[in-house]
Amino acid sequence: MDMKRINAGKLRAIGYDTRERMLRVELGRVDIIFGYANESKWAQG
């Protein structure tokens, strides 16, 4: 998964895995993973 580094408040990075359809968000020391995320929503961001 290719992660894009972001420095905005507690948001550190975000990435999308097209094969697994998983969206991963890094917030400080916490990772949030969304399964079956829609790729079109990721592309809009």
N, C-alpha and C positions, 0 to 999 in steps of 0.2 A: 504494500500500500504506500503510495506516495503522499507524504504529509506536507502541507503548506504551513510554514511557520507564521504565526500572527502574534503581535504584541498589542493587545487591546484589553485592558483590565486584567481579568483572570484567564481570558482566552489565550492559549498558547499555540495551538496547532489544530488543523482540521484536515481530514483526508477521506477519500472514497475509494473503495475496492470494487471495481466493476464486476469481477468474476464472482465474488461472494455477496455482492450487493449490500455491503456494510459501510456505514458512515461512522467515523470515529472522531470524537471531539476531545481535546485535552484542555482541561480547565485547572490550571495550577497543578496540584498533585493528584487530581482526579481525572480518570478517563471515562468517557461515556461512549458506549457503542450501540448503534441502532442497527438492527438486523432488517434485511429486506427494504432498505431505503431506496426510494425512487431516484434513478440517475438524473432525470430531468430536473428535479429539485436541486440536486448538487450542482448541475451545470448553470443554473440560474444565479447561484451565489457568486 
